[in-house]
Structure formats: C-alpha cells, structure tokens
Amino acid sequence: MNATYLLDLLYLIAAITFVVGLKMLSHPDTARRGNQVAAVGMTLAVLGTLLLHPSADREMGDARTMKLLLLYAALAIGGAIGWIAAYRVKMTSMPQMVSLFNGLGGGCAALLAVAELKLQHDGFGHAGISYGAMILVLFTMFFGSVSFTGSLLAYAKLEDLVKDSAITLPRHSVVNMILLAGILGLIAYITFGAGENGMMWGLILFGISLVYGFMFVAPIGGADMPVVISVLNSFTGLTAAAAGIIYENLIMLVGGILVGASGSILTILMCKAMNRSIMNVLVGSFGGSSAASTKNAGDQTVREISVNDAAVLLNYSGSVMIVPGYGLAVAQAQKICKELDELLESNGVDVKYAIHPVAGRMPGHMNVLLAEADVPYPKLFDLEEANDLLAKSDVVIVVGANDVVNPAAKDDPGSPIYGMPVLEVWESKNVIVMKRSMKSGYAGIENELFFHPKTKMLFGDAKDTLQKLVSEVKSL
C-alpha cells in the first residue's frame, strides 16, 4: 500500500478514536476506557507521521539521522515526564496539572507559528503565501501565546503561589484592551505592510502576546477559575487546529477542532450554570472581587453539632443529600464518604449527591472525584434536579463546599456572587456543614449558610470526621 494512503488511513482511524473517546468521556463508567481509546488513536497518528509522512524523505544522510535522533529523544523525555507527572499527581492538584499541560500545548502551537513565520521570511515556506494564510499564522501565534502564559498563571493561582492583588493594575481591563488593540494592529501591519521586517515585528508580536496572556488571566480568580481553565483549553484547541491548516495535517486539524469545540461548549454551559455571560466572566471577574455586601449581618450565631449527634441524625433520617466540594478533594475523603453512603443505605436511608457545575477547581472535578470512589453515576444529580430534591431532604451534608452553597447568591444584591445559581441546601430540614474552620471560600466572601438557623457546623478534617461518623453509625 502506498505510504500516503496508509498514513491517511491511520489518520482516519485516529480521528474516529478521538470522537469515540470523547463520547465515552461523557459518562464516568466509560471515561477511563474512552481516554485509553483516544490515546491509542493519538499514538497511531504520531507514529504514522514520524514514519510515513512525505517530509520524512526530503533529507538524507547524517543531518537527517541527527534530526531524527533529537526528535525521538524529545519524544522519550517528554513522554516520560508526562507519564510520571500524571501518575504522581494528587486529585487536589489535578486542575493545576490540566492548566500546566494545556499551557504547554498552547506554547507548542505558538512556537510552530514562529517557526513558520521564520520559514516564510527566509523564503523556505509555502511559496506565495496568501494574506489569509499569514493572518492564520499570526493568530496561531497569538492564541497559543495567550494559552501558554495564561495557563501558567492559572496554575500559579491554583497552587496559591500568587495573589490577585499582587498582579493586578489599576484599571486593569483598560490596560488589557489597549494591549489587545495593539496586538490586532501588529497582526494587520505584519500581514500587509511589514515587508522584510516581518520577522522582527513577528517576534515583537510574540512577546506582547505572552504578556497579554498573563494580563488576561491576572484579574480573574476565585469562583471564575474553572471557566478560565475551560476558555484557555479551547484556545489551545483552536491553535492546534490552525496549525493543522498551516501544515496541511488533517489529524491536527481534527484534534484541534474537537478540543476547541468541546472547550467552548463547556465554557458556555458553565457560564449558563453561573447565570453570567462569558464577557462578564472575563471582564467582570467577580471571582476575585471584594465588593461589600449590602445585607445586614443579622444573627451571627454559630451552632455546632457533635459527631455522635450527627450520626444519630443521619442514621434515623429518611433521605440524605451529600454536597461535595474542594475540601473533600483536599482531604482525599471520597472513599470514606462512599463508605458512609453505603452504611446509611444499608440502614434504609436514601442517599444522593448534589453536584454544582463549578464545584472544585476545574470543570467536572467532583464527578471525577466520586467516580474514583466508585459512587454510582445515577446517584449524582446536577444543579436543577438537586435543588428539587434538596427541599425534600431530611439532612444535607456539605463536605468542604462553600461558595456554591452560599445564600448570598440568592438574596444579597451587594454580594460579588449575586445571581449565581447555587445549591439551595437551606431548603432542607437540617444542614450539617463539615469544614476545618469558618474561613471563606475561593471567592473570598463570608458564607451566610454557616449562621443559618438550620445549619449545624461539624469542624475538623473531612476524612477524619467522616471516619468518626462511620464508626458512630456502626455503633448505633
């Protein structure tokens, strides 16, 4: 079989595995297998490109051998680093890993665009490149750079290495708009008027784009971070697709379109779940805001409950809803939570889980966490269904969640999160909030739920407290 036809066949198989794998990722029961299917397809595509692509035969001799050795060494080193990092990463650090890997993908696409611009400038690129193709190269450089530095900053924020107040400027959004206008102007100038100086101006565009990626993410924080991760992920997908067009590589095009489209759809869904527009998220950035509340403080009494009383209340309830949050992930308590779930179920208690779309630090964080503990998917309910069930529940256990259960989102117009749909846990008969302390959540605001008449606070590490609850329930 002709090598070109065989390569096209491998690309077709890889594209099919991408689509099938993406479909399987939509359900926790098949997500791991879907990831493996897509990985097999990607492996076929990479090997096919290395061995069968026409460009592999353009150069012969020692130079070609050296380039191939460097290429294979880079693949081996990068693959080893990626495998070790993914193997060792903790569930609490998964958002950071996603941000880091996503940023490296964007950076790779940006460097490809720089290389293509250099080839064009030296006369070795595609002859007679059109204005449209040049614009595509420059926008690939721009979006890839934004994804790179933006994702690195998102990683630093998630890792608590930087604080929003230390990296934002007065009238930061105005500065960003000026930078963006300058970037668009540079793209137009390089395309239509730079001439022999195109490479120099291209490198200037590359540098400013890297700065803009940092500035773009700097004012965004708190409750908006899952959306930002999704936006940057879609940017990386778009740059990969554009690179596929530049190099006439169909598998890069297909893979980039799938990543870009899925990231864009997820971004829209999360914005809808937060009752906000994407522009409001990226420009308004309420996640890092500290706007003052206009609601009166009211009753600030904190009501505590002992582990024994909590166990009795749970064991003799008819229905219990568990609301997982980032604190559950930090404590790595999902398996103990599942054990409590099974114990209550064996005593005749109906146990379900309420999942907020932006709970945790990345899209789907809680779903992945509970799937790791083999919690049956039918027991997980999204925002709208969960709120219907919460009003009928005898007890709600909030394990490490904060901003997604804050009543201020419903009744305090002065709150930074006002208008964001939340899990209305206060509508149930009893609420038990498990937290280490009264510290505010990622949005940096006080949670009124802690002082609600129906709320009882159960302080302590989530894993330790859940283990004590399991022991108490067993002893009843």
MOCORUR-V313315 format. One record per run of one state. SS is the DSSP state (a for helix, b for strand, c for the rest). FROM is the first residue (numbers start at 0). TO is the last residue. If there is no record, write none. Layout:
SS_FROM_TO + SS_FROM_TO
//
This chain:
c_0_1 + a_2_23 + c_24_26 + a_27_51 + c_52_52 + a_53_56 + c_57_60 + a_61_87 + c_88_89 + a_90_121 + c_122_129 + a_130_157 + c_158_162 + a_163_166 + c_167_170 + a_171_191 + c_192_193 + a_194_217 + c_218_220 + a_221_245 + c_246_248 + a_249_272 + c_273_276 + a_277_283 + c_284_284 + a_285_287 + c_288_302 + b_303_303 + c_304_305 + a_306_314 + c_315_317 + b_318_323 + c_324_324 + a_325_329 + c_330_332 + a_333_345 + c_346_348 + b_349_353 + c_354_363 + a_364_371 + c_372_375 + a_376_378 + b_379_380 + c_381_381 + a_382_389 + c_390_393 + b_394_398 + c_399_401 + a_402_404 + c_405_406 + a_407_410 + c_411_423 + a_424_426 + c_427_428 + b_429_434 + c_435_446 + a_447_450 + c_451_453 + b_454_458 + c_459_460 + a_461_474 + c_475_475
//
